[in-house]
Amino acid sequence: MVEIHGNWPFQVAIPDDDETYIEATSFCSRKHLSLRVLGASVMHEGTRWVVFCFTYHRDAETLRNAFMGRWVHTHLWRPENYRETK
């Protein structure tokens, strides 16, 4: 987990179903986003969410906006922690 948090600190969760998962990973590939799928899902408010991890804040924000995702580990995406060296 240290590698995930260090290299892909910007984490977004989207509702977990097969269709959305495939659509989201294809979306990230087409946009050349810095995606690393964690392979984990979490339950929140009665909904299962799949976690996507990104090296860059702007990439995570792109997925979050496109799929109505939610931030995971929000303390890691404060402006002073942005990694925008892509």
Backbone bond lengths (Angstrom), bond angles and torsions (degrees), N, CA, C in turn:
res aa  C-N    CA-C-N  psi(-1)  N-CA   C-N-CA  omega(-1)  CA-C   N-CA-C  phi
1 M - - - 1.447 - - 1.527 111.89 -
2 V 1.325 117.47 -27.22 1.460 119.33 179.88 1.526 110.07 -61.18
3 E 1.340 116.96 -40.71 1.465 120.37 179.11 1.523 110.60 -61.48
4 I 1.324 117.72 -43.18 1.469 121.24 179.37 1.518 109.81 -60.39
5 H 1.312 117.48 -50.70 1.461 120.21 -177.30 1.528 111.84 -67.82
6 G 1.315 118.07 -29.55 1.458 120.37 -179.57 1.519 113.93 -80.53
7 N 1.336 116.79 -44.91 1.465 121.08 -175.71 1.523 114.08 -93.80
8 W 1.321 116.93 -23.88 1.467 122.00 -179.68 1.531 108.90 -133.36
9 P 1.319 117.79 66.15 1.471 120.63 -171.05 1.526 115.37 -76.55
10 F 1.322 118.53 -12.80 1.463 120.74 -176.05 1.520 108.47 -99.15
11 Q 1.322 115.79 108.35 1.454 121.66 -170.56 1.522 110.92 -117.17
12 V 1.342 113.90 132.23 1.462 121.95 -178.47 1.522 107.95 -127.10
13 A 1.313 116.34 137.60 1.461 121.65 175.66 1.521 109.13 -110.24
14 I 1.339 115.67 137.16 1.463 120.74 174.78 1.529 107.48 -125.71
15 P 1.332 117.88 155.90 1.466 119.91 179.63 1.533 110.60 -52.66
16 D 1.324 115.40 134.98 1.463 122.23 -172.78 1.526 111.60 -93.09
17 D 1.312 115.71 103.58 1.458 121.55 165.98 1.522 106.54 -145.32
18 D 1.310 116.81 156.15 1.469 120.63 -172.88 1.521 112.86 -57.00
19 E 1.317 117.86 -43.52 1.463 121.13 -176.72 1.528 111.48 -64.66
20 T 1.322 117.23 -47.02 1.466 121.03 -179.18 1.522 110.87 -66.50
21 Y 1.324 116.98 -39.67 1.461 121.07 179.54 1.530 110.50 -59.57
22 I 1.323 116.76 -48.68 1.466 120.96 -179.80 1.522 110.53 -64.17
23 E 1.316 116.59 -43.15 1.464 121.03 178.75 1.529 111.00 -61.57
24 A 1.333 116.95 -42.65 1.469 121.17 -178.24 1.525 111.51 -67.86
25 T 1.333 117.86 -42.55 1.462 118.99 179.38 1.529 110.95 -67.36
26 S 1.323 117.43 -36.89 1.475 120.81 175.63 1.523 110.88 -64.71
27 F 1.326 116.24 -41.90 1.464 122.33 177.60 1.531 110.14 -57.57
28 C 1.332 116.15 -47.68 1.469 120.82 -179.45 1.523 111.25 -63.12
29 S 1.317 116.97 -39.21 1.458 121.12 179.08 1.527 111.17 -65.57
30 R 1.325 116.72 -46.07 1.473 120.67 179.67 1.522 111.90 -61.95
31 K 1.346 116.68 -35.72 1.466 121.50 -178.03 1.531 112.21 -87.88
32 H 1.347 116.97 -3.48 1.473 122.49 -178.73 1.530 111.03 57.93
33 L 1.326 115.86 45.30 1.465 120.68 178.92 1.526 109.85 -81.33
34 S 1.306 116.34 155.88 1.468 123.20 -176.47 1.529 110.99 -80.05
35 L 1.313 117.21 56.37 1.465 123.71 -172.42 1.513 113.21 -79.67
36 R 1.316 114.09 140.34 1.465 123.67 166.70 1.521 104.83 -139.48
37 V 1.324 117.02 112.14 1.461 119.99 179.19 1.521 107.56 -77.54
38 L 1.307 116.22 125.28 1.459 121.51 -178.16 1.521 111.18 -69.20
39 G 1.315 117.42 -29.45 1.457 120.32 -178.32 1.512 112.05 81.20
40 A 1.310 116.59 14.35 1.459 121.24 179.83 1.515 109.37 -119.57
41 S 1.307 114.14 152.77 1.456 118.62 172.42 1.519 107.54 -128.69
42 V 1.305 115.37 156.56 1.460 121.51 -178.82 1.521 108.80 -130.80
43 M 1.313 115.79 153.32 1.461 121.14 174.07 1.519 107.98 -99.43
44 H 1.321 115.85 131.60 1.461 121.14 177.35 1.518 107.90 -147.12
45 E 1.312 116.10 123.96 1.462 122.85 178.69 1.527 111.81 52.25
46 G 1.333 116.13 41.81 1.457 121.42 176.29 1.518 115.63 78.13
47 T 1.320 117.92 6.05 1.463 122.40 -179.99 1.521 109.41 -120.26
48 R 1.325 116.20 138.70 1.464 120.59 174.80 1.525 107.82 -86.90
49 W 1.338 115.85 134.32 1.468 123.14 -178.31 1.519 109.08 -123.39
50 V 1.337 117.59 140.08 1.460 122.45 174.51 1.529 107.81 -99.81
51 V 1.330 115.94 141.50 1.465 121.86 -174.29 1.532 110.51 -100.47
52 F 1.327 115.29 129.01 1.461 123.64 174.95 1.526 107.32 -114.12
53 C 1.330 117.02 135.46 1.464 122.07 -177.31 1.530 109.76 -116.11
54 F 1.324 115.52 144.10 1.463 121.41 -176.47 1.523 110.76 -135.31
55 T 1.310 115.37 148.45 1.456 121.63 174.62 1.523 110.26 -73.48
56 Y 1.328 116.26 -37.26 1.464 120.99 -173.07 1.526 111.85 -113.39
57 H 1.316 115.28 137.56 1.462 121.99 179.52 1.525 111.35 -56.83
58 R 1.316 117.50 -44.67 1.477 119.80 -176.67 1.527 111.40 -62.68
59 D 1.333 118.17 -32.23 1.463 120.72 177.66 1.528 110.52 -69.32
60 A 1.320 116.14 -43.06 1.465 120.30 177.47 1.522 110.60 -62.60
61 E 1.310 115.97 -41.49 1.466 121.19 179.37 1.535 110.66 -63.92
62 T 1.317 117.53 -37.19 1.465 121.56 178.27 1.526 110.65 -61.35
63 L 1.331 117.39 -47.84 1.468 120.60 178.23 1.521 110.78 -66.01
64 R 1.315 116.71 -43.97 1.468 120.75 -178.58 1.523 110.61 -57.59
65 N 1.306 117.32 -45.18 1.466 120.93 -179.80 1.523 112.18 -67.84
66 A 1.322 117.41 -40.53 1.465 121.40 -176.80 1.525 112.96 -69.87
67 F 1.340 116.96 -30.35 1.462 120.54 -173.87 1.523 113.28 -121.24
68 M 1.313 116.93 17.78 1.467 121.95 179.65 1.530 111.25 50.84
69 G 1.333 114.72 46.48 1.452 120.43 -178.81 1.516 112.61 -80.15
70 R 1.306 114.09 175.40 1.468 121.78 178.18 1.522 109.04 -126.69
71 W 1.324 114.64 144.32 1.462 120.20 177.38 1.522 110.26 -67.94
72 V 1.335 115.27 144.49 1.457 123.59 171.74 1.521 105.70 -117.42
73 H 1.319 118.20 140.49 1.469 122.43 -178.26 1.531 110.51 56.52
74 T 1.295 117.17 56.62 1.460 121.59 -173.51 1.521 113.79 -59.43
75 H 1.318 118.50 -21.81 1.464 119.48 178.80 1.535 111.43 -65.32
76 L 1.331 118.67 -16.30 1.462 121.67 -178.61 1.519 113.95 -87.05
77 W 1.327 118.75 -12.22 1.464 118.65 -176.19 1.512 113.97 -109.03
78 R 1.305 117.35 20.69 1.465 119.93 172.95 1.526 109.62 -61.95
79 P 1.328 118.28 148.45 1.474 121.05 -176.36 1.528 114.33 -50.21
80 E 1.308 118.37 -36.68 1.469 119.24 -178.28 1.534 112.04 -68.76
81 N 1.330 117.84 -12.77 1.460 121.38 179.69 1.526 113.60 -102.12
82 Y 1.323 119.03 2.18 1.470 121.95 -178.18 1.526 110.28 -59.15
83 R 1.316 116.64 138.73 1.466 122.59 174.63 1.517 106.71 -115.93
84 E 1.301 116.93 90.69 1.466 121.89 -175.68 1.524 111.20 -111.15
85 T 1.310 117.15 54.15 1.460 120.99 -178.48 1.520 111.74 -107.90
86 K 1.310 116.99 17.52 1.463 122.38 -176.69 1.510 110.84 -63.38
